[in-house]
Amino acid sequence: MINMIVSPHVYGRYRATICTERFLLIREQVQPQSGVTNVLATEVSGLG
């Protein structure tokens, strides 16, 4: 299982892109933890 985590700060900065773009390119930081991989979004941009 992989969880994509978007912090309130990142969401606030990229909210328009997240809400309007159909496909997203997300730069991330990966944090594996006890059989679950958490992916922390750091930057978001649209692909369309």
Protein Blocks (a to p, Z undefined) as FASTA:
>chain_A
ZZddddfklmmmmmmmmmmpmbdcdddddddeehiacdddfbdcdfZZ
